[in-house]
Amino acid sequence: LKNNGILPLSKSLNRIAVIGPNADDVISHLGDWTLFSNPEGYSYKRDEFNTPITTVLKGLSKYGDENSIDIVYEKGCDVQDVTDESIANAVKLANSSDVIIAVVGDNIFINGEMKDRCHVDLTGMQEELLKRLKATGKPLIVVLINGKPLSIPWVKENADAILEAWNPGMAGGDAVASILFGDYNPSGKLTISFPYHVGQQPVFYNQFSGWHGGKYVDTGYSHIPLFPFGYGLSYNVYEYGEMKVSKAGGGIDNQTELSFSPDDVIRVSVEVTNKGNHEGSEIVQLYVNDIVSTVVTPIKELKGFKRVLLNPNETKCVEIDLKVSDLTIVNSECQVEVEPGEFEIMVGSSSRDEDLIKMIITVSK
């Protein structure tokens, strides 16, 4: 979610402090609807099923052993219980380390089926723990293990990096370690938006025009989410070139008069360049806005996406085909049709307007 332009962790570090209530909590890694997190199943013994589960702490510890890095651990606080905290010990470990990896989020008791919440902030003493760790001046990496989006504006502003792991499963610790040390270059994109505050809810990319105004008068936050749908970073920066729109199979060369019939297939193309130093993949996203319609339609809708693998400094042309028939609406007479008129085609790295290249086309009868 955030990396402040930093590089992966160096394997020549001397000491890393792993801190947080979810760093070594098996159930939080597994999430809801698994055998060992079943409401009846906390008594299940994993050893009886020969089920190895690698937490973030265990994954980082293995990396430390392989690279002679001292990995030290302190829980710091509980996810919920404000009386169960050892923040002072966590700060002491952090002060003697090169980097802090704080693993926070939620757990099975406040996430999952029939676990509705009236707020989505970090619970317990977790934000206080992060603030105290930030005050040490050491680089602060926050790993989120959670089953729903969280309201974390302070974390976004103050953490040097944020890695969203969700409920990463049995091998989640290995996956997190491989990403933090750069063995794998992350490329995931959010399939849901994160709010600044629970009062923003519902917040999603495909809202209807006019649902919100500018900023909320009591918070200063706008209707724009903290992290939007389709958003996600990597160790690279991907640069998008000019977008081109044509009829699949040829037939339209004039980019100033783009008109299509209901039977056409629109080919949207854009050049993407890896400006970083690592091999990586980018997910190019295609959105559409029906500018004027007889019924209310969303401000944008995802209509396609494509993953492209790029070497450092490599450029590739990414093509996504869009059938004009995919622009149908259900009109006021409950008929399915493609209404003639103007449509805004958008291509980019997320649903945010600033991440999108835009062009207007016309659909005729």
N, C-alpha and C positions, 0 to 999 in steps of 0.2 A: 504493500500500500504506500510506503514511503521509504526512500533510501537516501535522500539528501545528496545524491550523486556519489555516494561512497562506494568503495570497492568491496569485494568479499573479504571476510576475515582472513588475516594472514596466518599461515600455519607455523609461523615463527614466533607467535605470541608466547609469552611466558605463563600468564595466569588469566583465567576467565572466571568471573563470578556468575554462577547460574542461580537466579533468585526468583522466587514466586510460588504461589500455592499450586499452580498447575504444571510446574516443571517435572514433577515425579508422580502425578496423580493419574493412575491408570484409567479410572472410570471417566475422567474428563477427556482423555484421549479417545475413548471408544464412543462416547456420546450415548444418545438414547437408542432404544430398540436394538440392543445387542445382548448376548447371553449374560454377560457379567454385569450389565447395568440394568437388567430386568428388575422391576420393583420387588419381585419375589426372590431375586437371585443374588443379593449381596452376600449370601452365605456360600455361594458357589466357590469352589476352590479351583483356581485356574490351573494349578499344577496337575490336577487330576485329568485335565484335558490336554496336557502337554502343549500349552498355548503360550509361546514367547511373545511378550508385548514390550516394545522398546519405547520408553518415554523420551521426552526431550532431554532430560538429564542423562539418561543412559546412552542416548545417541551421541550427545556431546562428549560424554566421558570416554566412549570408544574412540572418538576422534582425538581426544586429548592423549589417550594412551598410545595411539599410533603416531602422534606427532610431538610427543614429549611436552604437551601443554598441561599445566596443572589446572584441573577443573575443580572448583570449590562450590559448595552448595549451601544455601540457607533458604528455608521456606519463606520467611519474612512476615507472612500473615496468612490468614485463612480467607477463602473466597467470600464467606459470609460472617463468621463469628468475629466481632470486633475485639473481643477479649483475647483471642488466640493470635498473638502477634509477637514477632521477634525482630522488629525493624532495626533496632540498634545493632544487633548481631549482623544483619544483612548489610547495613551501612559499613560496618567494620570490615567485612569481607570485600565489599566493593572498593573501599579505599586502598586496599592492598592488591588490587587486580588491575589488569590493563583495560578490560572491557567488561561491561555488565550486560548479561542477557536476562531480561526479566520476562517470565512466562506467566501471564495473567489471563483472566477471562471469566467464564462462568463454569458451572458444573451441573450434574444431573439433577440436583435438587432445585435448581431455578431455570432449567432448560429442558425442553422435551414436551411430550404430549401432556396436556392439561397443566402446563406450567406457565400460564400467562403472567406477564409482569406489567406493573403500572409505570415503570421507568426502565431504561436500558443503559444506565450508567454502570461503571465498574462498581461492584458491591464490596461490602466490608471495608477494610483498610487498604485496598489495592491501590487506589490513586494516591493516597498518602504515602504508601511505600514507594511508588514511582517518583513522587516529588522529592522524597528524601534521597533517593538514589541519584536523581538528576543533580541535586545540590553537591554531590561529590565532585562533579566536573568530569567524570569519566564518560566515555562514549556509552550511550544507552540504547540498546536494541530491545524492542518490545516484541515478543512473540505472543499472538493471540490464539488461545484455544477456547473456542466458544461455538455455540450452536445457533446463534442468531446475531444479527448486526448489533453493535454496541455504540452508544453515544460517547465518543472519546475525543472531544475537541482539544483538551489539554494534551493528550498523548500525541495527537497529530502535530501540535505546535512545538512540542518539547523533545520528543524522541528523535534520535538520529536515524533510526530505521524502524519500520513496522513490518512484520511478516504475519500475514493472516494464514493460520494453519487450520482453522475450523476444528472439527473433531478428526484428527489425522489418522486414527486407526492403529493397528497393531505395529506397523513399522513407521509410525509418524515421527519418532525421534530420529531415526536414520535419515528420513526425508528432510527434516528441518536442518539437521547438521550439514547435509550435503549442499543445501541451498546457501546457508550462512557462510560456508567455507568456499563456495564457488564451484563445486564439482558439478552442480546443475544450475543453469541460469533460469530463474523463474519466468513464467510467461502467462500465468493464469489471469483471468479477467473476472471481475465481480459479476455475478448473476442477480445481484440485489443491491439496493442502495443503502448506505449508512446515514442515519440522521445526525445533525448536530445535537438535537434535543428531541426528547420523546414528543414534545408539543408540535413538532413538524409532521408527525405521522398523520395520514399516510404520505410517504415521500417515495416517488418512483419516477423513472425517466419518461414514461409514456402517459403523462397526465394530460388532461384536457386544458385547452387554452382558457385562461381567466380564472383558474381555480385558486390562484394565489396572487397577491400583489407584490410589493417589494419586501422590505425587511419586517420581521416581527417587532412590534414596538417595545416589548419587554425583554428581549434578548439581544437584538442587533443582528441575529442570524437571518439570512434570506431563505427563500424557498429552495435554494440550491443545496443538495445534500453534502454532507461531509466528504463522503466518497461515493461517486455515482456509479450507476449500472455501467458495466463494460470497462471499468477502470482497473488498471493494474500495471505495475512497473517491473523492470528487470534491471540487470547491470548494464544494459545498453540504452542508448537513446536512438529511437527510430524516427527518421525524417521522411515525411510524406511529400511527394511531388505534386504536380498538377493532375487533377482528376479529368478523365476523358469519358464521355458517354457516346455510345454508338449503338447501332442496331446489330444484334448478333447475326453473323453471316454477311455483314457489310450492308451498304445502302445509304448510310448517312456519314458524310465527311464534314459538313458545315457545322461547326460547334456552336454557332450563334442561333441556329434555327432547328432545335431538336424537337421533332414531332413524331409521335408513335401512334400506331393503331392498336386496338385491343388484342389483336393476335400476335403482336410483335414480342420479341424478347430483347430487353435492354441489356447491353453489356457495359458495365461500369469498370473502368480500369484506373489504376493509380500506381505510380512507382514508389517503392519503399526502400529506404537505404538504412543499413545498420551503421550508425556513426560511432559505435562503441568498439571495445577491444575484445569482445567475447562473441563466440557463436551463440546465436539465440533465435527464438521464433517470436514473431509478432502476430497478433490476431487482428486482422483488418475487418472493420465492421461497417455494414451498409444500413443506413436508416432512410426512411421516406416520410415526408410530411405532405398530406393532401391539403393544399393551401386554401382552397375554397370548396366546400362540399355542402350538400343539402342537409346532412346530419352532422352532428359534432364528431370530430375525429381527434385522436391524440396529436400532440405537437410533434411527435416523431415516433416511429415504430421500427424496430429491428426487422430487416427483411432478408439479411444474409450476412455471412461472415466467412473468412478463409484464413487459415494459418499458413504463414510463410516462414521457412527456415533460411536464415541469412548468416553468412560468414562476416567477420569484421570488414567494413567498408564495401560490402557487396550490395548491389542494387538489383531488385527484381520487380517486374511488372506483375501486379496482382489483378486478376480479372474475376469479377463476380457477376453472374447473370441474374437478371430479375425479369420475370414474366410480367407483362403489363396486366395480365389476368390476376396477378397477386395483389393488385391495387384495388380490389373490389371492396365495396361497402354493402351493408344492408340498408337500403333506403327507407324512407318513411312509410312506404307501402309494403315493407318486408320483402322486397325483391333484391336479389344479389346482382350488382352491376358495377362496372367501371365507369364512373362519371367522367365525361370529358372535362378538360381544364388543365391547370398548371399543378405540377408536383415538384417538390423540392427534394433532390437527391443529395444525400450526405454520406461521406466516407471519412473514416478516421479511426483513432485508437480507443475511443470511448464515446459515451453518449453526451459528454459535455460539449456545449457549443464551441468552446475554444479549441477543442480537439478535432473538429470536423471541417472538412472542405465541402463547400455547397455549390450546387448548380440547379437551375430550374429547367424542367422539360415540359412539353405539352403533350397531352393525350387527346387524340381526336376520336370522333365517333367511328 
